[in-house]
Amino acid sequence: MHSQPFQSPQLLTLVPAAQSKESLGGMKEEHMEQIADFIDRALMDPENESNLESIKKEVNAFMQAFPLYG
């Protein structure tokens, strides 16, 4: 039986958002380390639902400083 690959919509949208935001003057190089930390922590323990929920909350809080529109 094959398990499904780990997927996180928050992480999957964070990287392209970071790339476009950087070119628009939002996210900078210093923010990339935090993004890498989110990804690393999620991938190191993908079965731990409470860890993923915690990361999700952190990503959502982090992204508040970088609204997609406006």
SULZI-V770649 format. One record per residue. RES is the residue in three letters. PHI is phi in whole degrees, 0 to 359 (none if undefined). NEAR is the number of other ideal C-beta (glycine too) atoms within 8 Angstrom. Layout:
RES|PHI|NEAR + RES|PHI|NEAR
This chain:
MET|none|2 + HIS|268|3 + SER|275|4 + GLN|287|5 + PRO|294|4 + PHE|296|7 + GLN|224|6 + SER|224|9 + PRO|302|6 + GLN|297|10 + LEU|289|11 + LEU|294|8 + THR|269|8 + LEU|292|13 + VAL|294|10 + PRO|299|7 + ALA|297|12 + ALA|297|12 + GLN|295|8 + SER|285|8 + LYS|295|11 + GLU|299|11 + SER|289|6 + LEU|266|6 + GLY|90|5 + GLY|272|7 + MET|288|10 + LYS|239|6 + GLU|304|5 + GLU|295|5 + HIS|281|9 + MET|296|9 + GLU|297|7 + GLN|295|8 + ILE|298|12 + ALA|299|8 + ASP|295|8 + PHE|303|14 + ILE|296|11 + ASP|301|8 + ARG|297|10 + ALA|291|14 + LEU|285|8 + MET|287|6 + ASP|214|9 + PRO|290|8 + GLU|268|4 + ASN|274|7 + GLU|298|6 + SER|291|6 + ASN|295|10 + LEU|296|12 + GLU|295|8 + SER|297|8 + ILE|297|12 + LYS|302|10 + LYS|295|8 + GLU|295|9 + VAL|298|12 + ASN|298|9 + ALA|294|7 + PHE|300|10 + MET|289|10 + GLN|300|7 + ALA|284|4 + PHE|226|10 + PRO|299|6 + LEU|292|4 + TYR|235|3 + GLY|95|2
